Amino acid sequence: MTPAARLQAAVEILDEVIASVRDNGAPADAIVTRYFKARRYAGSSDRRAVREVVFRAIRRSADCPSTGRSAILGLASEQPDLSALFGQPRGPEPLKAEEAIAAAGVVPDWLRDELSPLVTAEEQAALLDRAPLDLRVNALKGARDALLPEFVEGSATPLSPWGIRLPADTRIDDHPAFLGGAVEVQDEGSQLIALACAARDGERIVDLCAGAGGKSLALASAAPRAAILATDSNRARLGQLAPRAARAGAAIETMLLNPPRELDQMADWRGAADLVLVDAPCSGSGTWRRNPEGRWRLTPERLSRLIETQQRLLAIAAELVRPGGRIVYAVCSLLGREGPGQADAFLSRRSGWVGHDPLQGIGRADGPGRLLTPGHDGTDGFFIARFDSPC
């Protein structure tokens, strides 16, 4: 593909991404993959180059552009070499006067007041930096110090005792340590959620929003003789846990939940769990480094629905915890209403419950919990809080 043809491909892919955002469809990564499956003539260098342009355009715009062309015109306004490709054979149509150009920005205007005050203007650019690839060492299979030499470009993560950090876009799926279950791909911030849980052998633990089970696996690694129940209402995501657990050598029970009957399904666990982890569905504003088009998908209405879901899940968790047990609440969010606002509201509704600092010396205090951010901590953005039940 010529440079002009690559730019036209980026325009076409961005048009599909924008349509998918409006229809709540597939993510940008999946759209890029699908686009090139239908165009086998494109070589690996073409695919890399087009993908790079697509994601540069996505990162540049805080709000969803009107068209893929307007997104690329925004890039071209800052990169004259791209402007020269318009009108070339197989490239985008020639430039026209007074075309719509996507505005540049990091945070959508409507979300600015929702951000935690800790996320200052100086920090906001880091929300869209390229994220490294973090691995979590599975303590059931070995120690970090023993595994680190197997990763030439790797270094120990500064905050998590289990993490190895690699450059962005490092391929890991064919590495012997990954194939053998000795490591899992997991951002350091997610590892710190498991660390905040302080799981112990012999405990009964519920991972209430387990998804594909990354944090359940981390808990099993930290406390291999704990009884862990991983639950979720998404069959496809929860179904990914069993093969991952087998590879890791972890014993984890799973349960597919059927809202709003969760407590009926979990009757045997009611008032019996030592720990309930609520890694709740959220805005995903802490993961914009990896999913920059997430800014385009979030709306005020969707945010309100997510906050209601978080409240409901915390109420379920409170019914599952035994007297003297604990809840760890986490969201990959930098928004005040999802983080400290949600934690304060929970404690105000629960007489006798006490909030505790879950990660002393890590991140920054934000209300009754801790905030991790890309700019301050080098992790994805997370709010983490711990609530202890009265005895």
LINBELLIN-V418551 format. One record per run of one state. SS is the DSSP state (H for helix, E for strand, - for the rest). FROM is the first residue (numbers start at 1). TO is the last residue. If there is no record, write none. Layout:
# LINBELLIN-V418551
ss=SS from=FROM to=TO
ss=SS from=FROM to=TO
This chain:
# LINBELLIN-V418551
ss=- from=1 to=2
ss=H from=3 to=23
ss=- from=24 to=27
ss=H from=28 to=37
ss=- from=38 to=43
ss=H from=44 to=60
ss=- from=61 to=67
ss=H from=68 to=76
ss=- from=77 to=79
ss=H from=80 to=83
ss=- from=84 to=108
ss=H from=109 to=114
ss=E from=115 to=115
ss=- from=116 to=120
ss=H from=121 to=128
ss=- from=129 to=132
ss=E from=133 to=137
ss=- from=138 to=143
ss=H from=144 to=148
ss=- from=149 to=154
ss=E from=155 to=156
ss=- from=157 to=162
ss=E from=163 to=166
ss=- from=167 to=175
ss=H from=176 to=179
ss=- from=180 to=182
ss=E from=183 to=185
ss=- from=186 to=187
ss=H from=188 to=197
ss=- from=198 to=203
ss=E from=204 to=207
ss=- from=208 to=213
ss=H from=214 to=222
ss=- from=223 to=226
ss=E from=227 to=232
ss=- from=233 to=234
ss=H from=235 to=238
ss=- from=239 to=240
ss=H from=241 to=248
ss=- from=249 to=252
ss=E from=253 to=256
ss=- from=257 to=261
ss=H from=262 to=265
ss=- from=266 to=266
ss=H from=267 to=269
ss=- from=270 to=272
ss=E from=273 to=279
ss=- from=280 to=284
ss=H from=285 to=287
ss=- from=288 to=293
ss=H from=294 to=297
ss=- from=298 to=299
ss=H from=300 to=320
ss=E from=321 to=331
ss=- from=332 to=334
ss=E from=335 to=335
ss=- from=336 to=339
ss=H from=340 to=349
ss=- from=350 to=353
ss=E from=354 to=356
ss=- from=357 to=363
ss=E from=364 to=366
ss=- from=367 to=368
ss=E from=369 to=372
ss=- from=373 to=373
ss=H from=374 to=377
ss=- from=378 to=381
ss=E from=382 to=388
ss=- from=389 to=391
